[in-house]
């Protein structure tokens, strides 16, 4: 019996097959005609950061099923797709649940010592030279029974990802590596641009399937979305949907401080997913293990990480950093030469900060910084300008010469908290 749901399913399945082979102008038109973003999704739908063992396992299980069905990986005995990038504190796995069941997931991967998955086959140096943080959109999956329901899961999940990237992840550039049959969606609807014209025919990260790399500059996204969608009705106006609409279905992680990562992997979770369930850590090479030990340079993690197989050889200019770095996005003001200018602190350690400052500063000079560490936490610092940062325009490396108690407690909290949940309840550290 043909029900309306079966008809919709067959239409969407046929569309997914036929649209990629259409001429570009027709392909773009068809993709945009299929947009349906409900401005008031039902309360059954919830979106949040995956934090618990149960939530992460449900995401990895959903991802495994999707990748196996698409031929992007061989079945794993665990029934999970949990990659090395999922193990990192710079990766956030987002989920969509329907009546408590995880039915959608996507991950945002920030740059780390291990880079991005797509860097194995795509050159992103031109993006890096533009400045700003980069995040790879990876591991997207929606439960099969929701794939033909007009984007009821996909568009809220993409909106959550967009808001999370811009509001909490301090991201300027998104990058993706997708199968050629899906690139039209990202180009036509979200305005991604290809990193190179040619398709990579063999991408090991997805079982040797072909892949196309693409990027989106979020500084340009507003203009592009507004120009195409802002005259459309609410169900198709992706500009208003992404920029203005607030979905009560989304629960953002609580933050006391303006940090830009939300680590969730405790030693127990790392051991469970990457030693017990998938044995992924046992397959790592020496360089990956060294990077992992550098990233999780805390005593609590030593028992769940395999030992590095050989002593690390330190060469000139490659010494390990003596101070841990923390990624933040803290606004404030800088006072230099009697002038007050806007500042945003992007990275810090106990001894230095990397900050974007709207003024040319003399190398070797000093300045005072008044920085908002969180909604209710503020610090005053005196710092010396050491050099310009090479990563971004108007960005400087400053050495802290005098700090107040608030800064010392802030760095102490960052140093001792292993997950964002611990940092959210950082009062115990701040009182020490």
PyMOL commands that set and color helices and strands:
alter all, ss='L'
color gray80, all
select helices_A, chain A and resi 4-21+24-33+53-69+84-87+117-120+125-129+144-146+154-168+183-190+204-206+218-229+238-243+267-277+281-283+286-295+299-304+405-416+420-424+427-430
alter helices_A, ss='H'
color red, helices_A
select strands_A, chain A and resi 45-49+91-98+101-110+133-142+171-178+193-194+200-203+209-217+250-251+326-336+339-348+352-357+366-374+377-388+395-403
alter strands_A, ss='S'
color yellow, strands_A
deselect
rebuild
show_as cartoon
